[in-house]
């Protein structure tokens, strides 16, 4: 209201002063009385009901404290339950007035809306319950630990002295009984651990605002939903994040001679020392498996190479299929046109998968079930740790995980390059000139099919024996494989068949022999 519109009250009797208008309210003095308010988070009929949930002493202490003291008022919906967590409200400064409204109880039809409003005072402080409630749970009332805690609260001397620690049992939870109508309960299990609730589970009062925002390239488009048979809207990001991966080529395709332009433009962002070391390794050896290459770096440099995706595309490409599948190859080096690259071929075999049962999710196993003998994941690593602790084998060497010497294993995965197989029993077949071909096959590389299958069978047999028995395999352990190899070649030559038929016949015999129990193999 401006000064020009103000009309001072008149001493004349009557409801309206001369010159006043119906739209102008007269000024009333604001009483100097101050009040404090508590915004109860729910409906309430009488103000004194809040004293059932909040102590009067807590209210007085909260409002009498200075404003610099960040006081909180605790509201307990179940004050009789010691495990119930209170809801905490914060005291804040406010600029509100307390208005008392009196309505007429008996009024005629023409007296609708007749009331009297009086300002009683201002409210400078208010307690507001706007924070999240804390986590809580109620322990079983008949548990021994709960009874002990209640005895401590009540200072029951006799109950405290009579308490005895119960025997430990391993039944930590039991199924909840179904509802009265036979339906399962919402919570399927009940805990028997008798854990008492903590005084405070979380100090966070308000949900965290992550301030998520859509990309500037996000657009809204309409799509047809086959399930609902109607059109719905969704947000689509029209731009894609630029990733860095090792370029892949197919078997027999032209190989790249240098990194991509986008990679070359960012070479200055890389560590020159690590990049130089990578180039030295690829000059000394043009083809690597990734994990074999990383054995030449310490843990810090390995982390840098794996997290920064620019290092490997800057020095190598890879083959998407064929005998050099997933190997890292130096730029400009075509392994499919160089016969000396046969030693860099990758050879990997699959052993019997041995996984363990989940004792919680599965029922008791049948003692006659063959799957009972299956071992859990990482069983080999745990077994080696135990053998190392007993002094039965040397520690695992992370720099030798890519080498198979037929004496000791450092990795439970038969995936090697032929150059990294140093077992003398297998090496003589790797470098046998009669096993080579003049062209690089997309399956067996530079090796004849039957010769490559022989190398894989020998690696699989000797790796499995070394893994299971912890002893270097003897030369007699592979006699059946060698006899099957020679027999397949003789039969193929007599029938006039090629190496592919000889390889198939050889593998059929080896697989049939491998399915026999170990004690029945000859």
BADREN-589393 format. One record per residue (C-alpha): x, y, z. Coordinates in Angstrom, 3 decimals, always signed. Layout:
X/Y/Z
...
# end
This chain:
+0.000/+0.000/+0.000
+1.420/+3.400/-0.980
+1.212/+6.575/+1.070
-1.250/+8.147/-1.398
-3.755/+5.346/-0.844
-3.596/+5.407/+2.964
-6.640/+6.855/+4.743
-6.185/+7.416/+8.488
-8.881/+6.070/+10.786
-11.606/+8.542/+11.836
-13.019/+9.193/+15.271
-16.527/+9.116/+13.872
-18.671/+6.178/+14.766
-19.521/+3.686/+12.079
-17.936/+0.832/+10.255
-16.239/+2.956/+7.597
-14.332/+6.221/+7.771
-15.132/+8.997/+5.300
-13.046/+8.689/+2.179
-12.137/+5.067/+2.784
-12.796/+2.343/+0.245
-13.947/-1.247/+0.633
-10.632/-2.561/-0.783
-8.426/-0.898/+1.805
-7.722/-2.653/+5.103
-6.929/-0.675/+8.147
-3.533/-0.986/+9.729
-3.251/-3.039/+12.890
-0.285/-2.932/+15.253
+1.867/-6.088/+15.388
+2.060/-7.384/+18.953
+5.497/-7.749/+20.441
+4.741/-11.284/+21.621
+6.927/-13.933/+19.974
+6.149/-17.588/+19.443
+8.022/-20.687/+18.337
+6.522/-23.182/+15.895
+7.056/-26.839/+15.069
+5.857/-27.939/+11.636
+4.535/-31.395/+12.392
+4.875/-33.704/+9.337
+1.278/-34.916/+9.360
-2.300/-34.086/+10.331
-2.959/-33.010/+13.915
-6.212/-32.045/+15.637
-4.855/-30.558/+18.868
-1.457/-28.894/+19.396
-0.836/-30.747/+22.658
-0.729/-34.062/+20.794
+2.805/-33.328/+19.675
+3.997/-33.647/+23.277
+3.386/-37.385/+22.998
+6.085/-37.591/+20.350
+8.478/-34.809/+21.431
+9.616/-34.057/+24.967
+8.883/-30.571/+26.266
+12.436/-30.323/+27.578
+13.827/-31.025/+24.111
+11.619/-28.297/+22.649
+12.794/-25.777/+25.255
+16.467/-26.671/+24.794
+16.181/-26.380/+21.020
+14.571/-22.934/+20.944
+16.557/-21.478/+23.861
+19.890/-22.286/+22.229
+21.596/-19.496/+20.239
+20.994/-19.467/+16.480
+24.672/-20.200/+15.845
+24.134/-23.597/+17.472
+22.763/-25.995/+14.833
+20.187/-27.717/+17.008
+17.988/-30.605/+15.882
+14.681/-31.689/+17.386
+13.976/-35.422/+17.533
+10.464/-36.715/+16.867
+9.768/-40.303/+17.931
+6.666/-41.949/+16.523
+7.232/-45.001/+18.740
+8.851/-43.701/+21.923
+8.228/-47.006/+23.706
+10.400/-48.864/+21.155
+14.071/-48.390/+21.932
+15.088/-49.540/+18.440
+12.899/-46.973/+16.681
+15.028/-44.294/+15.029
+13.783/-40.712/+15.556
+13.018/-38.304/+12.732
+15.185/-35.208/+13.082
+14.008/-31.702/+12.328
+16.169/-28.613/+11.826
+15.612/-25.264/+13.492
+15.610/-22.381/+10.998
+14.948/-18.657/+11.158
+11.497/-17.654/+9.894
+9.449/-14.502/+9.285
+5.911/-15.617/+9.994
+3.045/-14.275/+12.053
+0.618/-16.243/+14.208
-2.995/-15.505/+13.304
-5.961/-16.577/+15.444
-9.160/-17.162/+13.491
-12.556/-17.388/+15.245
-15.519/-18.635/+13.237
-19.121/-18.355/+14.269
-20.619/-21.720/+15.153
-24.236/-20.623/+14.961
-24.946/-18.565/+11.916
-27.726/-18.048/+9.529
-27.754/-18.716/+5.832
-26.828/-15.102/+5.158
-23.838/-15.212/+7.534
-21.618/-17.453/+5.399
-17.896/-16.725/+5.899
-18.235/-14.621/+9.025
-15.058/-14.886/+11.109
-12.688/-12.830/+13.194
-8.912/-12.822/+12.601
-6.456/-11.501/+15.167
-2.674/-11.339/+14.927
-1.165/-12.717/+18.125
+2.541/-12.210/+17.380
+5.462/-13.136/+15.162
+7.321/-16.474/+14.816
+11.099/-15.919/+14.459
+12.084/-19.616/+14.770
+10.581/-22.751/+13.247
+11.485/-26.434/+13.353
+10.910/-28.164/+10.010
+10.990/-31.909/+9.363
+12.106/-32.025/+5.741
+14.994/-34.491/+5.872
+14.959/-38.194/+5.069
+14.285/-40.647/+7.849
+17.199/-42.891/+8.805
+17.293/-46.640/+8.209
+15.958/-48.739/+11.045
+14.930/-52.252/+11.950
+13.430/-53.836/+15.046
+15.178/-56.888/+16.532
+13.247/-59.838/+17.889
+11.786/-59.038/+21.295
+12.418/-62.514/+22.727
+16.117/-62.745/+21.840
+18.713/-63.125/+24.570
+20.719/-60.115/+23.415
+17.587/-57.945/+23.382
+16.749/-59.031/+26.930
+20.279/-58.196/+28.060
+20.103/-54.732/+26.488
+16.770/-54.065/+28.170
+18.216/-55.196/+31.494
+21.084/-52.745/+31.068
+18.650/-49.927/+30.333
+16.493/-50.819/+33.348
+19.584/-51.395/+35.539
+18.213/-54.832/+36.422
+21.111/-56.137/+38.491
+19.812/-59.696/+38.862
+19.058/-60.144/+35.159
+22.526/-58.930/+34.227
+24.172/-61.430/+36.587
+21.962/-64.287/+35.373
+22.826/-63.720/+31.699
+24.789/-66.512/+30.031
+26.289/-66.401/+26.544
+24.352/-68.957/+24.454
+26.097/-71.619/+22.392
+27.117/-70.559/+18.902
+25.122/-72.046/+16.025
+25.529/-71.600/+12.277
+21.836/-71.243/+11.405
+21.966/-67.533/+10.720
+18.542/-67.323/+9.065
+15.384/-69.423/+8.740
+12.443/-69.212/+6.328
+9.518/-67.102/+7.442
+6.230/-69.009/+7.851
+3.577/-68.223/+5.205
+0.698/-65.872/+5.822
-2.618/-67.039/+7.230
-4.053/-67.405/+3.728
-1.111/-69.569/+2.659
+0.617/-66.943/+0.510
+4.364/-66.405/+0.976
+5.509/-63.454/+3.011
+7.091/-60.397/+1.445
+10.344/-61.155/+3.311
+11.201/-64.828/+2.723
+13.785/-65.215/+5.515
+14.140/-64.223/+9.145
+17.531/-63.494/+10.709
+18.700/-65.360/+13.813
+21.842/-63.302/+14.422
+20.180/-61.102/+17.102
+22.027/-58.023/+15.885
+21.137/-54.793/+17.654
+20.473/-51.644/+15.604
+23.203/-49.041/+15.425
+22.562/-45.577/+16.883
+23.054/-44.019/+13.461
+23.044/-45.639/+10.030
+23.333/-42.605/+7.773
+24.039/-38.956/+8.480
+22.692/-37.786/+5.122
+19.557/-35.698/+5.554
+18.655/-34.731/+2.005
+18.984/-36.748/-1.215
+22.079/-35.895/-3.174
+21.414/-33.753/-6.218
+23.526/-35.217/-8.998
+22.403/-32.480/-11.394
+22.264/-34.847/-14.344
+21.869/-33.126/-17.679
+21.282/-34.508/-21.112
+23.840/-34.057/-23.815
+23.402/-31.064/-26.075
+23.082/-33.501/-28.988
+20.131/-35.335/-27.407
+16.919/-35.140/-29.412
+13.429/-36.478/-28.814
+12.002/-38.946/-31.294
+8.906/-41.110/-31.573
+9.181/-44.894/-31.776
+6.607/-47.643/-32.143
+6.236/-50.016/-29.188
+5.185/-53.505/-30.284
+4.127/-54.468/-26.754
+1.726/-51.593/-26.132
+0.840/-51.083/-29.814
+1.269/-47.350/-29.536
+3.804/-44.655/-30.233
+6.019/-43.472/-27.412
+8.754/-40.890/-27.116
+12.360/-41.457/-26.179
+15.577/-39.444/-26.099
+18.365/-40.313/-28.503
+21.924/-39.009/-28.467
+22.853/-38.229/-32.044
+26.574/-38.075/-31.312
+28.819/-40.983/-30.363
+31.779/-40.966/-28.042
+35.026/-41.404/-29.903
+36.742/-44.580/-28.790
+40.239/-45.855/-29.393
+40.746/-49.466/-30.337
+43.414/-51.454/-32.098
+42.539/-51.579/-35.828
+41.615/-55.084/-37.010
+42.071/-56.634/-40.464
+40.956/-59.937/-41.888
+43.165/-62.869/-42.803
+44.883/-62.193/-46.120
+43.817/-58.539/-46.271
+46.293/-55.665/-46.737
+47.812/-54.616/-43.421
+48.068/-50.987/-42.235
+51.504/-49.407/-42.257
+50.914/-46.616/-39.735
+48.387/-45.569/-37.083
+45.197/-43.781/-38.013
+45.253/-40.024/-38.443
+43.250/-39.408/-35.258
+45.792/-41.460/-33.280
+48.813/-39.744/-34.808
+47.411/-36.349/-33.863
+47.356/-37.357/-30.194
+50.730/-39.064/-29.848
+52.123/-36.052/-28.002
+49.723/-36.797/-25.138
+51.370/-40.152/-24.421
+54.293/-40.908/-22.145
+57.350/-40.913/-24.406
+59.142/-43.474/-22.245
+56.310/-46.019/-22.381
+55.718/-45.423/-26.084
+59.417/-45.863/-26.823
+59.526/-49.111/-24.846
+56.545/-50.460/-26.820
+58.262/-49.667/-30.098
+61.444/-51.401/-28.944
+59.527/-54.567/-28.073
+57.765/-54.651/-31.442
+61.050/-54.125/-33.275
+62.565/-57.099/-31.461
+59.447/-59.236/-31.949
+56.762/-58.197/-34.436
+53.827/-60.156/-32.949
+52.699/-60.345/-29.323
+49.763/-61.503/-27.275
+48.526/-58.642/-25.151
+49.179/-60.256/-21.775
+52.614/-61.437/-22.935
+53.509/-57.899/-23.992
+52.441/-56.438/-20.650
+54.777/-58.757/-18.725
+57.650/-56.484/-19.799
+56.215/-53.526/-17.845
+55.852/-52.862/-14.152
+52.460/-52.530/-12.487
+52.295/-48.753/-12.847
+53.087/-48.809/-16.562
+50.643/-51.677/-17.152
+47.897/-49.628/-15.546
+48.781/-46.658/-17.746
+48.672/-48.774/-20.920
+45.363/-50.405/-20.024
+43.617/-47.196/-19.002
+44.912/-45.000/-21.820
+43.540/-46.641/-24.948
+45.910/-44.765/-27.270
+49.107/-46.702/-26.547
+48.364/-49.968/-28.351
+46.712/-48.414/-31.465
+49.813/-46.234/-31.774
+52.151/-49.206/-32.322
+50.170/-52.226/-33.542
+47.140/-53.623/-35.334
+45.422/-56.988/-34.901
+43.851/-59.769/-36.927
+40.129/-60.316/-36.536
+40.364/-64.031/-37.345
+42.783/-66.729/-38.377
+45.926/-68.176/-36.790
+46.960/-64.721/-35.490
+43.572/-63.891/-33.991
+43.734/-61.186/-31.286
+47.502/-60.881/-31.494
+49.146/-57.455/-31.639
+51.146/-57.043/-34.855
+53.636/-54.328/-35.720
+52.448/-51.921/-38.390
+53.531/-53.005/-41.867
+54.283/-56.617/-40.866
+52.128/-59.104/-42.810
+52.360/-62.453/-41.036
+50.369/-64.229/-43.770
+53.123/-63.632/-46.342
+56.175/-64.420/-44.191
+56.842/-68.157/-43.569
+59.162/-67.321/-40.665
+56.117/-65.909/-38.839
+54.895/-69.447/-38.094
+56.508/-69.287/-34.654
+54.289/-66.325/-33.730
+51.052/-68.219/-34.321
+48.621/-68.408/-31.456
+47.590/-71.797/-30.090
+44.954/-72.209/-27.401
+43.031/-75.227/-26.160
+39.948/-75.689/-24.004
+40.186/-77.782/-20.871
+37.326/-79.344/-18.933
+35.352/-76.586/-17.217
+35.200/-77.313/-13.502
+32.851/-75.071/-11.600
+31.566/-75.438/-8.071
+28.071/-75.671/-6.726
+26.440/-72.805/-4.877
+25.558/-74.380/-1.535
+23.018/-71.670/-0.747
+21.057/-71.800/-3.999
+21.339/-75.545/-4.646
+20.135/-78.493/-2.662
+22.388/-81.201/-1.303
+24.344/-82.904/-4.040
+23.857/-86.509/-4.994
+27.004/-88.454/-4.010
+26.710/-90.404/-7.283
+26.503/-87.218/-9.369
+29.575/-86.668/-11.513
+29.188/-82.898/-11.204
+30.049/-83.123/-7.506
+33.706/-83.417/-8.453
+33.653/-80.051/-10.192
+35.754/-77.443/-8.534
+34.917/-73.770/-7.968
+36.294/-70.853/-9.919
+39.831/-69.765/-9.030
+40.439/-73.150/-7.487
+43.844/-73.310/-9.166
+44.962/-69.977/-7.721
+43.856/-70.976/-4.218
+45.561/-74.334/-4.585
+48.837/-72.726/-5.666
+48.718/-70.309/-2.732
+48.424/-73.273/-0.381
+51.284/-75.117/-2.084
+53.470/-72.021/-1.936
+52.743/-71.663/+1.792
+53.745/-75.315/+2.280
+56.939/-74.861/+0.270
+55.858/-77.315/-2.444
+56.401/-74.918/-5.329
+58.056/-71.544/-5.989
+55.925/-68.384/-5.997
+53.983/-67.435/-9.114
+56.087/-65.308/-11.446
+53.980/-62.704/-13.314
+56.772/-62.287/-15.873
+56.488/-65.943/-16.967
+52.730/-66.342/-17.329
+53.082/-66.408/-21.142
+55.687/-69.222/-21.171
+55.038/-72.979/-21.101
+58.165/-74.974/-20.274
+56.460/-78.228/-19.224
+57.925/-77.978/-15.708
+55.865/-75.444/-13.750
+52.766/-73.354/-14.425
+52.307/-69.688/-13.650
+48.852/-69.291/-15.218
+45.822/-71.561/-15.441
+45.027/-70.795/-19.064
+46.571/-72.716/-22.005
+46.817/-69.783/-24.417
+50.275/-69.282/-25.912
+52.222/-68.270/-28.951
+54.349/-71.044/-30.391
+57.530/-69.055/-29.766
+56.707/-69.007/-26.023
+56.379/-72.816/-25.792
+59.799/-73.998/-24.595
+58.838/-77.555/-23.623
+61.406/-79.691/-25.538
+58.833/-82.416/-26.130
+56.661/-79.986/-28.144
+59.362/-77.727/-29.590
+60.667/-80.411/-31.947
+57.274/-80.559/-33.658
+56.924/-76.766/-33.776
+60.135/-76.356/-35.783
+59.828/-79.576/-37.835
+60.278/-78.584/-41.535
+58.016/-81.434/-42.664
+55.125/-79.853/-40.757
+55.206/-76.610/-42.771
+53.224/-75.509/-45.823
+54.045/-72.997/-48.540
+50.931/-70.889/-47.959
+49.273/-69.574/-44.803
+45.955/-71.286/-44.140
+43.203/-69.255/-42.447
+42.771/-72.017/-39.810
+46.137/-73.686/-39.231
+48.448/-70.948/-40.508
+51.757/-72.167/-41.936
+51.299/-75.700/-40.546
+49.734/-78.734/-42.130
+46.333/-79.397/-40.505
+47.373/-82.724/-38.984
+50.639/-81.246/-37.662
+48.882/-78.270/-36.074
+46.352/-80.575/-34.400
+49.268/-82.639/-33.073
+50.824/-79.557/-31.449
+47.492/-78.616/-29.864
+46.914/-82.166/-28.576
+50.387/-82.340/-27.039
+49.965/-78.945/-25.390
+46.572/-79.874/-24.003
+47.727/-83.226/-22.617
+50.923/-81.989/-21.006
+49.289/-78.833/-19.627
+46.443/-80.834/-18.041
+48.834/-83.395/-16.531
+51.045/-80.686/-15.085
+48.058/-78.791/-13.700
+46.371/-81.805/-12.081
+49.375/-83.773/-10.802
+51.778/-80.892/-10.036
+54.529/-83.003/-11.576
+56.213/-82.579/-14.977
+54.605/-85.025/-17.437
+56.691/-87.928/-18.685
+57.361/-88.625/-22.340
+55.323/-91.823/-22.125
+52.183/-89.839/-21.222
+51.756/-88.779/-24.857
+52.467/-92.137/-26.514
+48.856/-92.613/-27.575
+48.789/-89.159/-29.189
+51.938/-89.847/-31.203
+50.723/-93.303/-32.230
+47.388/-91.848/-33.351
+49.232/-89.163/-35.322
+51.400/-91.661/-37.197
+48.457/-93.982/-37.800
+46.323/-91.148/-39.201
+49.085/-90.153/-41.642
+49.585/-93.743/-42.792
+45.872/-94.340/-43.338
+45.477/-91.041/-45.141
+48.413/-91.780/-47.446
+47.132/-95.277/-48.206
+43.661/-93.947/-49.048
+45.015/-91.025/-51.033
+43.356/-88.463/-48.755
+44.754/-85.094/-47.814
+45.979/-83.610/-44.565
+42.479/-82.447/-43.647
+41.146/-86.015/-43.547
+44.199/-87.136/-41.595
+43.624/-84.363/-39.062
+39.965/-85.377/-38.632
+40.861/-89.036/-38.083
+43.593/-88.059/-35.646
+41.286/-85.861/-33.572
+38.555/-88.514/-33.406
+40.974/-90.979/-31.821
+42.402/-88.425/-29.407
+38.993/-87.203/-28.248
+37.716/-90.753/-27.718
+40.806/-91.594/-25.676
+40.495/-88.431/-23.600
+36.958/-89.321/-22.536
+38.203/-92.440/-20.799
+38.956/-92.298/-17.054
+42.573/-91.446/-16.342
+43.346/-94.860/-14.829
+42.019/-96.636/-17.952
+44.191/-94.749/-20.428
+47.141/-96.655/-21.821
# end
